Amino acid sequence: MSSIEHRIAREIAARPEQVEAAVELLDSGATVPFIARYRKEATGGLDDSQLRQLEERLGYLRELEERRAAVLASIDEQGKLSEDLRADILAADNKARLEDLYLPYKPRRRTRAQIAREAGLEPLAKTLLADPDQPPEQAAVAFVDEGKGIADTKAALDGARAILLESFAEDPALVGALRDWLTTKAVIRASVVAGKESEGAKFRDYFQHVEPIGSIPSHRLLALFRARNEGVLDLELAPRPTTPQRTSATEDPGAALDEAAAAGHAEAEGRVARHFDIADRGRAADRWLLETARQAWRVKLHLHLSLDLFGRAREAADAEAIRVFGDNLKDLMMAAPAGPKTVMGLDPGIRTGVKLAVVDGTGKLLDTDVIYPHEPKKLWNESIAQLAAICRRHAVDLIAIGNGTASRETDRLVAELIRKHADLRLAKVVVSEAGASVYSASEVAAKEFPNLDVSLRGAVSIARRLQDPLAELVKIDPKSIGVGQYQHDVNQVKLAHALVARVEDCVNAVGVDVNTASAPLLARVAGLSPAVAENIVRYREANGAFRNRKALLKVPRLGEKAFEQCAGFLRITEGDDPLDASAVHPEAYPVVQRIIEQCGREVKSLIGDSRFLRSLDPQRYTDSIFGLPTVRDILGELEKPGRDPRPEFRTATFAEGVEDIRDLKPGMILEGVVSNVAAFGAFVDLGVHQDGLVHVSALSNSFVKDPRDIVKAGDIVKVKVIEIDIARKRIGLSMRLDDEPGTSRRPLDAGMARPSSSRPAQTKLAPQAVTPAAGALAEAFNKARR
């Protein structure tokens, strides 16, 4: 068996020596962002996604090795470890295969088979299997012994069968072969639980649903599991026969499914029988053995493999859903920042009023207030005057409007403010307020604003996330941001781990100003723990701004190792050393010094001189420590120090007069913001409180495998309204602007209602029901289903 490093190298398309170097660095305490950025020579340039995959697989394969050692030790202690078995165990390349091999030797409670063995019935079982010519009843006579609890030949044969059932079900080769067959041939069959039709109407699309387990999309599988957990659906793993069966029940889909399932089970029973050379050849024990094979499948193997394959499918679905969530989270956090502008944040509300907060270019809170332009007070003109006065007093540049309840009404209010007070030169932006309410009630918000009302903290968050989405969103539990699909159904530990990794990669890709960053943001920097991040903030407050990176070593509990990991990602603008404002790591400053000495110029004159820097030969500045990749990175940083990888800030313009789903008309072409991307398409916020869906088939004129190849969360796109279902709040959109209304090809499972506010409580949404009378949209769904 190849080493762990060699296996990982094949999986991530890298060389073994690259993986070995990365593993050594990880084991020494280095972080993924640090390795990806500052150890390119060692790893041969592995990027952060490869390193994350490497890190995950390293953990899995090390667990596999630990389990392998435990299995070998357990079987050896029992005195049953043959050389062939040892070789098989050493060759097992996954946990499932390893457990198949261990199953016959796993310590367990006393089973019927074990009791039968203790009663001396194993020779009878082996005799009948090896020599089917012997009549079972005759062979069993010699084993009748009332003292051992074997009252008659029937009891003896039942005990022998129990032994064979357990032996068949634990045969590693058979279990593996059946698992492979079912993976390609079995289907998940869903049926509604009797009496749950009305209660589970939202899952009506799945009341009689069949789909191959090997190809069912992640989101659909998670929907089925959710329905089962809610007691609405029964799920069965039904084998499909290799040869299609003719059925006389073509007019009854349910009966046809039953016939296909029966044929599949019959083939599975036949596979069990053939594995042990059991067949009806007219011998005395053939029928008894065939019944044993049938029971082995029905009683033991089908249940075991159903649980196994459902578990595997669930893991794959979880992994895909977590990947989608992580990708969307990354897109949201890496959205373009408005930058250091004075921003007014508005958290819209109807009866409770519109909460507002003004922050300066550094995010410092300047002012808060509440206005009541909507029902029931309807102080429209007074609210405009109040807003104008506050904007004038604080020289506000931008107004950020949360996209929740009353967002469009508040947007209209601000539009009138801008028209009436053009001299203020204001601009307005509708901002996703996903997670703002979670932040408002969090411990982080309480520490930041202990004396501020919870309702006003949300307005601060809305304002700040326009200035810098990344810096603000790190304060919120990633799971509360609500850009995933079925995020509450997946493995929460794996989800949390994956999302934290995405956040860390985003933060370190952008870099952090150590003199302005909050503790939650600093805690996401490579090498810094939450406690050390708090210490940095306290040291900064007590001693003033950091003048250079070396001063970080004075922070309590920030030692040499932490400094090595974090220093390159922390920026100090207007400090003692211009390099401290760049991504050049302090350990590489000697390389810059060599460049300075050879060209006879100061650092300040080099920075930004693209023509000169591009004329330099990077090879001239390499040495035994710093190779070509590092030198090239250094020259790139000198050209554009502290460059921000995020896109340029721009905003969508919602159509005037389109504020509610009832204002939409088929054929309209509108601008919107992509709020979420799922496996089946993209949700787009049009400013009508209900996101529309662009199905994957309507994203482009060419085939689209992954919707994120076309759009990402936060993208501004133009879409055409294709269909509208007001009753069920569904909006069908297309990014192919020449599509005609009524041509939606959205499939039945894609119609998830998604309020545009995307608050955490609103993310637990199931597929909506499709009824024949729902019009053209439902007809499109039904066509897709067929």
N, C-alpha and C positions, 0 to 999 in steps of 0.2 A: 504493500500500500504506500502511496506517495505521501510525503509529509504534508502537514497542514498548509505550509507556505506554498507548496507546489499546487495544491488544490485551489487555494484562493487565487493564485496567479492565473490559473486557467479561467476561473470564473470572472475575473475583472479585466481580462485581456492585458495582463502585465507580465513582466519577467519575474522569476522566483527571487532574484536578488533584490528587486524593487520591494517586493512584499516583505522579505526578510528584514530589510532596512526599516520599513515602516513599522513592522511588529516590534522591533527593538526600540524604536523611538516611543511608541505607545506604551510599551512596558516600562520605560524609564520615566513616564509621567508627562510626556509631551502631548499637547492637544492637537486635534485634527486641523483647526485653522492654522496653528503655528507650523505644523509639518507641511501643510499644503503651500504655505506662503514662503517659509524660510528654510526649508530643508529639501529643496528641489533637487539638489545635487545627489543627496543620499537616496531619495526615492525615485529618481529618474523622472521627476515631474508629475507624480500622481496627483490628481486634483481632489478637491474636497469630496465630491460625490463618490469617487473610487475609494477614497480613504474611509468614508462612512460605511460603504458596503464591506470593505475589508474589516473594519472594526466589528461590524455585526456578525460576519461569518467567522471571524476569529473566536468570538465568544461562543458561537454555536458549536464549532468544531472542537474547541477545548472542552466544552461540556460533553460532547460525544466521546472524547478520549477518556474523560473521567468516568463516564458511564461504562465504557468498554472495559476499563480496568476493574470496575466493581463487578461486572457480569462475569468476567474471567475468574475473579477471586471466588465468587459465590459458587460457580459450577465446579471449580477445582476443589473447594471445601467439601462438596458432595461426592467427590471421587468419580465424577462423570465427564471430565474434560478430556476428550480424545483429541488426537492431533488434527484430525479432519475438522472437528468442531472448532478447535482453536483457530485454525486457518480461516474458517468461515466467519468467525467473529472478528478476526483481525481485518478481513476484507470488507466487512459491512461499512458502507459509505454514508449511511444516514441512520437516524434514531429508529425509524420504523423497522428497517431490516434488522437492526441489532435486537430490538425487542421481540421480533418474530423468532429469532434464534434462541432467545432467553426464555421464551414463554413456557416450553416444556419443563424447564428447570426452576422456574420462579417459585419460591416458597408461597404456599397458599393455605387457606383453611381446608379442612377435609371435604373433598367432593364425593359425589356418588361413585366416580371412577376410582378414587383413592380407597374408599370403603370396599369396593369390589375387589381391588388388588389385594387388600389386607385379608379378604376372605378367600384368596387363592384362585380367583377367576381369570387372571391374566393369561395363563396357558390356554384356556378355552377360547378366549378372544383371538389369540395368535393362531391357534389351530384352524379355526373357521376361516380366517382371512387367508392363511397360507394354503389350505386344502379345502376348497368349497365342495369337493365331492362328498364330504362327510355330512350326513343329515344333522342339523342343529340339535333337534330334540334328543337324538341318540348320543351325540357327543356330550350333551349337558348332563346326562344321567350320572356320570362319574363325579360330578362336582356338587351334587345335592348333599347338603350337610346342615341339618337344623341347628347344630351347635354353633355354626358360623353364620346363622341367619339366612341360609339358603334353603328354603322350605321345599322347593320343587324345581323342575327343569325350567319353568317360566322365569323364576327368580334368578336362576343361573344365567339364562340367556339375556335377561335385562341387565344384569351386572356386566356381562361380557360386552354388550352393546354400549353401555356407559363408558367402558374403557376405550372402545374403538372410537366413540364420538369425541372423547377428549383427545385421543391420539390424532384423529383426522384434523380436528380444529387447531391443533398446535403444530402441525407439520409445516415448517418454514417455507419449503418449496411450494407447497400447495397454496398457502396463504399469500405468498408473494405473487404467484401466477394469477390467482383470482383477483387480487388487488389491481394488478396491471390490466386485466381484462375489464374489470368494472370501471376503471378510470376512463377507458375509451368507449365502453358500451353502455354503462348504466345511466339511467336518467333519474332526476329528482321528480317525484310525482307528488303534487300538492292537491289536497282535497279539503273542502270546508268542513269543519266540525258541525255535526247536526245541531241545529238550533242557534248557530252563531251567524247566520246569514245577515241579519239586520245589524247586529252589534259590530260585525266586522266588515261592513259595506265598503269601507275605504280600501279593503284588500280584494274587492270583487274580481279584479283582473286575474287573480290567482286561485279562484275557487275550484277550477279544474285546469290545472297547469302542469305541463310536462316539459322538461328541458334537460339536455345532456349535462351531467355533472362536470364533465371535462371542459365545457365551453361556456357555461352560464356566466354572464357578466357579474362583476362584483356587486354592483348596486342592486341587481335583481335577487341575487342570493341573500343579501342582507335583508332585503324586504321580506323574503320568504321566512327567514329565521325570526324576524321580528314578529311576523304574523303567528308563527308557531308559539313563540314565547308569550304572546297575548292570548293564546288559547283559541285562535280563530282557524288555524290550518293544522292539518296533520301532514307530515312529510314522510315519504317513504323512498328508499333507494331501490329502484326497480331495475333488474338486469334486462337488457334488450337482447333478443336472440341474434346470433351472427347472421343467420339467414332470415330475411324478412318473412313474416308469416301471413298467409292469406287469412282473412277473417270474414265471417258471415255477418258480422255486426257492424258493417260500414255505416249503417244509418244511425247507429247509437255510439257516439264517441266514447262514452264511458265504458261500454261493453268492449269496444275495440281495444281500449287501454288495458282492460282486465285480461283480454286474450293475449295481448302482447306481453304483459307481465308474467302470465302463466307460462308462456313459451320460454321467456327468459329464465324463470326459476327452474324450469325443466332442463334447460341447457346447463345451468350452474350445477344442478344435481349430477348431470352427466359428466361434467368436468371433474367433480369430486370422485365419482366412481372410476373414471378412466385413470385418474392419478394412481389409484391403488389396484388397477387391473381388475376391477369388479365389472362383471357383465353377465347378462342372462344367457348362459350357454347350456341351460338345461340341467345344471348340476344342483345337488340337493340344497346347498346353502346360498345359491345365487340370489334368490328373492329376499332372503333375510339380510344379506349383505347390501343389496340395492336399497332396501328400506333404511338400513343404517346410514348409507351415503346420503339418502334423501334427508333424513333427520339431522345429519351433520351439517348440511347446508341450511335447512330451515331453522333449526334450534340454536346452532352455535355460530357458524361462519357468517350467515347473512347479517345477524345482529352485530357481531364483532366488526365486520368490514363496513357496515353502514355507519357505525359510530366513528370508525377510523377515517373513512372517506369524507363524511360530513365534517369531521374535525379538520382534515386537510383542506377541504374546499373553503371552510370558514377561515382558516389561517391565510389562505391565498386571497380571499375576499377582503379580509382585514388589511392585509399588506397593501392591496391596491387602493382601498379607501384611505388608508393612512398616507400613501404616496400622493393621492389627489389632494388631500387636506394640506399636506406639507408643501406641495407645489403652489397651491392657492395662497397659503400663508406667506410664503416667500414673495410671491408677486405683490401681495398687499403691503408687506413690510418694506419692500424695495420700491414702492411707488414714489413718484417724483415729489420731493419736498418743496414747499413754497419758499422756504428759507427764512432768514431772520427779519421777518416783517411783523409789524404790529397787527394782531389779529383779534377780531371779536368772534367768539364762538356763541352760537345760538342753539340751545336745546329746545326744540319746539314742543309745545303742549297746547291742549285746548283749554280745559277748565282750570288747569293748574298754572297756566300762563307760560310764556316763553322765557326760559332762563337764559341769562347772558353773562359772559365773562370776557374781559379784555386782558390779553397778555402782550408783553413787549417782545422785541426781537429775540430775547434770550429765553422766553417762556415764562418770565416772571409775571405773576398775577397783579394787574393794575386796578381792576374795578369789577364789580358784579352788580347785577340788578335783575328785576323781573318785569316784563311788560305783559299786557293783557289785550292783544289786538283781536282775539277770537272770542267765540262763545265762552261764557255768557256775557262778559263785560263789553266786548266789542269796542275797545278803546283804540281804534285804528289810527286816526290822525294823531292822537296823543302819543301813541307808541312810536310813530315815525319821528315826531319831534324829539322824543326821549332818546331814540337811537342816534339821531343827528347830533344832539348835544354831546353824547358820550363819544361818538366818533371824532367830533371836532376837538374835544378836550384832550383826547389821547392820540390824535393823529393816526387813526386806524387806517391801514392799507387794504386789508381783506376782511370779508365777513364769511365765516364758515357756518353753514347751516346743516344741522344734523338731519339725516334722511328718514327719521321715524315719523310718528303721528304728527299731523299738521305741518309736515315739511313743505309741501307745495304751497300751502296757504302762507306760510312764513316766507317762503321764497318770493311770493308775489308782493308781500309787504316790503321786503328788502329791495325788490326791483323798483317799487314806487319811491322808496327812500333815495335810491341812486338817481332816479329821474328828477326828483324835486330838489336834490342837493348835489348837483353835478360838480360843484366846486370842491367837494370832498374827495373827488377822484377815487371812489370806492369800487371794488370788484367783489362779486359774490361767488361762492363755490359751495355746492352741495357735497357734504362729506359723509361717508359711512360712519354711523355711530355704533357699529357692532362692538359690544363689549364695554361701552361707555358706562352703562348702569352698573356693570360688575366692578369696574374701576372705582366708581363713586363710593361704593360701600366697602372697598377693600382696605386692608391695613396700610397699604402704600399710600392711598389717598388720605387716610386719616393722619398719617405722619406728615404728609406734605401740607395739608390744610386742616389742622385740628379744630379750628374755629369756624370753618366754612360749612354751610348747610350741604347735606348730601346731594340735594337736587342741583346745586350750583357747581358741584365738582364735575358733573358730566359736561357742562358747558366749557369748563376749562380744558377737559380732555379733548373735546371736539375742536377747540381752537388750536391746541398744541399739535394734534395729529395732522392738521393742515400744514403747519410749519415743518414738522418732521415726523412722518408716520412711524418710522422705525423707533425713534426715541420714545414715543408715547405708547406704542403698542407693546413694547417689552414690559410694561407695567401690568399687563393683563395676562391672566392665564391663557395660553394659546388656544385651549379648547373652548374658551368663552368667546372667541372672536367670530366663530360661526361661519367658516368658509369651507366646511367639509361636507361629505355625503355620508349619512348614517353614522356620524361621529360618535353618537352615544351608544351604538351597538357594537363597536369594535373593542378589541382588547385595550383597556384604558392605560395600562402600564406601558405597552408598546407605543400607543399613540402619544402619550406624554413624552416618552424618551425621544421619539422621532421629531416631535414638534420643537422640543428644547434644542435639539441638534440643528434644526432649520433656523431657529432664531439666532443661535450662536454664529452660524455661518453667515447670516445676513449682517449681524452687528460687526463682525470682524472684517467682512468684505468692505464695509463702508468706513470703519474706523470711528473712534470716539474722542471728542474733545474732553480731556481729563479735567479741565477747569470749569466746564459747564454741565457735564453729564450727571444725571441722577444716579443714585445708588443702584436701582434696578437695571439701568442701562450698563453701568460699569460691571455689574455682576455677570453680564453675558460676554464679557471680554475674556479671551483665552487666558487661562491661568488664574483668574480672579474668582474667589468665592464670594457669596453675599456678605460674609463678615468682613472680608478685606475691602470690598467695595464700600461698605459703610465706613470703614476706617479711613479710606481715601477722602470721602466727603467730609468727615470730621476734621482730618488734618488740614484740608483745604480751607474749611471755615475758621480754623484756629490760627493758621499761619499765612493765609492768603493764597493767591494763585501759584501754581507750580511754575517755576521759571525754566526748568529743564527736566528731562526724563530721569536723570540720576537722582533727583530729589525724591522720586517715588520710593527709593530704598529706605527713606526715613519713616515711611508709613508703617505702623505696627503690623507685624505678621506678614508683611510683603517682603519675602526673602529673595535670594538670588534666582531660585528656580522659577518662582512666580514672575519675577521681573523679566527673565528670559522669555517666558511665554507671552506676556502681555505688552511689553514695551513697544513693539512695532505697531501695535494696533491703537495705541494711545497717542493723541496729537496734542501738541502744545503750540498754539499760535502766538506770535509776537513774543516768543521766549528768548532765551540767551543764544540758542543754536537754531538756525533756520531748518536744519535737518529734522529737528524734533516735531516739526509740523508735517512731516512726510511719513510715508510708510517704510522708509529705510530703517532697518533695525540698527540699534546702537552698536551691535557687534560688528556691523558692516561699515561703520564710519571710517575705519582705516582705508577702505577701498576708495571712498570719496576723497580722502586725504591724498591718496596717490594720484587721483585724477587732477586735483588742484595743483599738486606739485609739478606734474608733467605739463600742464597747460598754463601755469603761471597766473591763474585767476582765483578770485575769492568765490566762496560758495554762493553768496548772494548774487553775484554777477552771472554765475552759471545757471541758476534756477530760472527756468522759463525760456532759456535760449535754445529753442528747438533746433535751429539750423546747425549750431555748433555741436550740440550734444549728439545729433544724428550723424555728424561727420566723424565721431570718435569710433575707434575700433575696440569693441568690448573685450576682445581676446587679450589686448595689451594689459588689462588691469586684473586678470585672473591670477590666482595663486593656488597653493595646495589646499586652502580652506574654502575660498570663494570661487566657484566655477562660473561658466558662461551664463547660465540661467539667472544667477544672482546679480551679476554685473549688468545684464540687460534690464533686469527689474529696477536696479538702482538708477540707470540712465533714464528709464521711463519715468521714474518718480521725480528726478531732477527736472525733467521736461515739464511735467504737470504735477507738482507736489500735492499730496493729499487729494488726488482726483476722486470724485464721487462717481461710482459706477451706476448710480440711479439715473433714470431719464430726466429730460427737461420738464419742468412743471407746466402743465396745461390743463384746462378744464373743459368739461362738456357743457353744452348749452341746451337746456331742455326747452322744448317748444312752448311758446306762449299759448295759454288756453287749453293745454293738455295737462290736467291735474288729477284726473281720475280715470279708471279703466273705462268708464262710460264715454269719456271724451275721445277714445281711440276709434279709428275707422280703418277697415281693411284697405290696404294700399298706401297708407301713410308711410313716409320715410322720415325717421326720427334719429336724433343723436342720443346715445345713452352710454352708461358706464357698465362694463362687465363686473358684476358683483361676485360671481362664483363660477367655477368651471367644474363640471362633473364628467364622468366617462361618456355620458350620452349627449353632451352639449354644453352650452353656456347660458347662464342667466344674465339678463341685462336689465339694469335699473333705468326706466324711462321717466321716472319722477311721478308715477301714478300710484305709488304705495304697493304695487304688485309687480314683481319682476317678471319679464317675459322670458320665454325659452327659445333659443336658437338651437334646434336639434342639430346633432353632428352632421347630418346629411345636408343641412342648409347653411353650413359655415363657409363652404367654398364650392366652386364648380368642379373641383377635382376631389378624389377620394381623400378622406381625412381619417387617419388611424387614431390619433390622439388630439382631442379638441385644443389642448394647450399648444399644439404646433401652430395654431392659427390665432388664438386669443389667450390672454392672461387676465387674472383679476386686476381691475384698475384700468384696463385699456378703455379708450374712448372709441366707440364704433358707430357706424351708421347701419340702421336696420330698417327693413320694411315689415309693416304689420301684415301678417298673412291671415290669421284667424283670431277671433276673440270669443271666449266663452265666459260671459259675465257671471252666470250662475255659479260656476265653479272657480271663478277667478283665474282663468287660464288665458295666457296671451301667447300665441304662436308667432314667432318672428323668423326672418331670414336675413342673412347678410349677403345673399345673392339678390341684389336690388332689382334684377329683371324678373324675379319670380312673380307669378300672379297670385293674388289672394285665393285661398281655398286649396292651395297645393301642398299644404303641410304634410310632411312625412314622419312626423314625430311618433315613436312607438308607444304602446300602451303604458309601459312602465316609466316613461320619462316625465309624465305629467305631475311632478311634485309641485304643490303650491308652495310659493316662496315669497312671503311678505318682504318688501324691499328693505325694511329696517334690520332684518337679520339678527334680531336680539336673541340671546342664548335660549330663552324659553320657547322661541319659535322655530328652533331647528329640529325638534323631534317630529318630523313630518313624514307621513306615509304616503305611498302612491294613492292618488285619488281614484275613485271608481269611474268606470266608463260605462255609460248606458247607451242603448241603441238610439234613444231619442235625443241624444245630446247634440245633434246637428253635424255639420261638416267636420268639425274637429274630432268628434268621436268616431266618425266614419273613417277618417284618416288613421286613427289609432287602430281601428279594427282591421283595416287593410294591412297595416304594418304587422299586426298579429298573425294574419293569415300568411 
